[in-house]
């Protein structure tokens, strides 16, 4: 089974991060119980000095193998950036399962909740055109520190999450199932991020757990999330 991580800055991470992708790979490596691969066209972390995804400085170092670092995630990228890219990424990687965390960037800088939801639907259509049997787990947008002071932004996040849930319900198919993961109930941006948005180690574990537990509960894939150091 081939897993493809799709996301924004919370997923790609920056130089010096472990990333929740690493936590998820650790979990799969320890508990999946079947052959799997991590696929995707990119593998780097965001380097703030270069302002580009060119760093290989993962905090886990060689403990995170090069062939497990693949992804389709970018700093400052959202649904509208990934929708034109997902078809080729699915085809070239022969992806079976998409683990998707997108939307904060779109809502914060580019599109409103309604347009962002339409773009998410287009993304799913492009993924299915590349693999009609692809599965996907989608994480709702987690409000960041901006949402604490910007009520309009917070309302757009809430509205988008409603629309994303509706899209998942509308588009779910037995041959290509979709899951809406639960937002981690104990996720606290003041403790689980390092800047109010990007996950610290505790947040990385909670994000990985959201995906792992959704797959296990709905599809009996893998096991409940087990935290690894």
C-alpha positions in Angstrom: 0.0 0.0 0.0 1.3 3.4 -1.0 0.6 6.5 1.2 0.9 10.1 0.0 1.1 13.0 2.4 -0.5 16.2 1.0 -0.4 19.4 2.9 0.9 22.9 3.6 3.5 24.2 6.0 2.2 22.1 8.9 3.0 19.0 6.8 6.2 19.8 5.0 7.8 21.2 8.1 10.9 23.3 8.2 14.6 22.6 8.8 15.1 21.1 12.3 11.5 19.6 12.6 10.6 16.0 13.0 7.3 16.5 11.2 4.1 14.6 11.7 5.0 12.7 8.6 7.8 11.2 10.5 5.6 10.3 13.4 3.1 8.6 11.0 5.9 6.7 9.3 7.1 5.5 12.7 3.6 4.3 13.6 3.2 2.5 10.3 6.6 0.9 10.5 5.8 -0.4 13.9 2.3 -1.5 13.5 0.9 -1.6 9.9 1.5 -5.3 9.6 1.8 -5.3 5.8 4.2 -3.9 3.1 3.8 -0.2 2.6 5.6 2.7 0.9 5.6 6.5 1.3 5.4 8.2 -2.1 5.4 11.7 -3.5 7.4 13.9 -5.8 9.2 15.9 -3.1 11.2 15.1 0.1 12.7 18.3 1.4 11.9 20.6 4.4 11.4 24.3 4.1 14.5 26.3 4.6 13.6 29.8 5.9 16.9 31.3 4.9 16.7 30.0 1.3 12.9 30.5 1.3 12.7 27.2 -0.5 12.0 23.5 0.3 15.6 22.5 0.0 16.6 21.3 3.5 17.3 17.7 4.4 17.8 18.6 8.1 15.2 16.4 9.7 15.5 16.3 13.5 15.3 12.5 13.3 18.3 12.4 11.0 19.1 9.0 9.6 16.4 7.6 11.8 14.0 8.9 9.1 15.0 7.0 5.9 15.3 8.9 2.7 12.7 6.7 1.0 10.1 7.5 3.7 10.5 11.3 3.4 8.4 11.7 0.2 5.5 14.0 0.2 3.4 16.5 -1.8 3.4 19.4 0.7 4.6 23.0 0.5 5.1 26.0 2.7 2.4 28.5 1.7 0.5 26.0 -0.4 -3.2 25.2 -0.2 -6.0 23.3 -2.0 -5.7 25.7 -5.0 -2.0 24.9 -5.4 -2.3 21.2 -4.9 -5.3 20.5 -7.1 -3.3 20.9 -10.4 -0.6 18.7 -9.0 -2.4 15.8 -7.4 -3.2 13.9 -10.5 0.4 13.5 -11.6 1.5 12.8 -8.0 -1.0 10.0 -7.7 -0.1 8.5 -11.1 3.6 8.7 -10.7 3.6 7.4 -7.2 0.8 4.9 -7.7 -0.7 6.3 -4.5 -3.4 4.2 -2.8 -4.1 6.4 0.3 -4.0 10.2 0.5 -3.5 11.8 3.9 -4.5 15.4 3.5 -4.2 18.5 5.7 -5.0 21.6 3.7 -7.1 24.7 3.8 -5.6 27.2 6.3 -3.5 28.9 3.6 -6.5 29.1 1.2 -8.8 30.7 3.8 -6.1 32.9 5.2 -4.8 34.4 1.9 -6.6 33.3 -1.2 -10.2 32.1 -1.2 -13.3 32.1 1.0 -14.8 28.9 2.5 -17.2 28.3 -0.4 -14.5 28.6 -3.1 -12.1 26.5 -1.1 -14.6 23.7 -0.7 -15.2 23.7 -4.5 -11.4 23.5 -5.0 -11.3 20.5 -2.6 -13.9 18.8 -4.6 -11.9 19.4 -7.8 -8.9 18.0 -6.1 -10.7 14.8 -5.3 -11.9 14.5 -8.9 -8.3 14.9 -10.2 -7.0 12.3 -7.7 -9.7 9.8 -8.8 -9.0 10.5 -12.5 -5.5 9.3 -11.8 -6.6 6.3 -9.6 -10.3 5.5 -9.5 -9.8 3.4 -6.4 -7.8 5.9 -4.4 -8.7 6.5 -0.7 -8.3 9.7 1.2 -8.4 10.8 4.8 -9.0 14.6 5.2 -8.2 16.6 8.3 -10.4 19.6 9.1 -8.6 22.9 9.3 -7.3 23.5 12.8 -7.8 27.2 13.7 -4.5 28.9 14.4 -3.6 31.9 16.5 -4.9 34.4 14.0 -8.4 32.9 14.6 -8.3 34.0 18.2 -8.4 37.7 17.3 -9.9 37.6 13.8 -13.5 36.6 14.2 -14.2 36.7 10.4 -11.3 34.3 9.8 -12.5 32.0 12.6 -16.0 31.9 11.1 -14.6 31.0 7.6 -12.7 28.1 9.1 -15.8 26.8 10.8 -17.8 27.2 7.6 -15.2 25.5 5.5 -15.0 22.6 7.9 -18.8 22.1 7.6 -18.5 22.3 3.8 -15.6 19.8 3.8 -17.6 17.4 5.9 -20.5 17.7 3.4 -18.1 17.1 0.4 -16.8 14.0 2.1 -20.3 12.7 2.6 -21.4 13.6 -0.9 -18.3 12.2 -2.7 -17.7 9.1 -0.6 -17.8 5.9 -2.7 -17.4 2.2 -1.8 -14.7 1.9 -4.6 -12.9 5.1 -3.5 -13.7 5.9 0.2 -13.2 9.2 1.8 -12.9 9.9 5.6 -13.1 13.1 7.5 -10.7 12.6 10.4 -11.6 14.1 13.8 -9.7 17.1 14.9 -7.6 16.0 17.8 -9.8 16.9 20.8 -6.8 17.8 23.1 -4.9 19.9 20.5 -4.0 23.2 22.0 -2.2 25.7 19.8 -0.5 27.2 22.8 1.1 23.9 23.9 1.1 21.8 20.7 2.6 24.4 18.3 5.8 26.4 18.4 4.3 29.6 17.0 0.5 29.2 17.2 0.3 27.4 13.9 3.1 24.9 13.2 3.2 21.7 15.3 5.7 21.1 18.0 6.5 17.5 18.8 3.4 17.0 20.9 1.3 18.4 18.1 3.0 16.2 15.5 2.0 13.1 17.5 -1.6 14.3 17.8 -1.9 15.0 14.0 -0.4 11.6 13.2 -2.9 10.0 15.6 -5.8 11.7 14.0 -5.0 10.0 10.6 -3.9 6.7 12.1 -7.0 6.3 14.2 -9.4 7.3 11.4 -7.9 4.6 9.1 -8.0 2.0 11.8 -11.5 2.7 12.9 -13.1 3.0 9.5 -11.0 0.7 7.3 -9.3 -1.6 9.8 -5.9 -0.4 8.3 -3.0 -0.5 10.7 -3.6 -0.1 14.4 -4.6 2.6 16.9 -1.9 5.2 17.2 1.0 4.2 19.3 3.3 7.0 20.4 6.9 6.4 19.7 9.8 8.6 21.0 
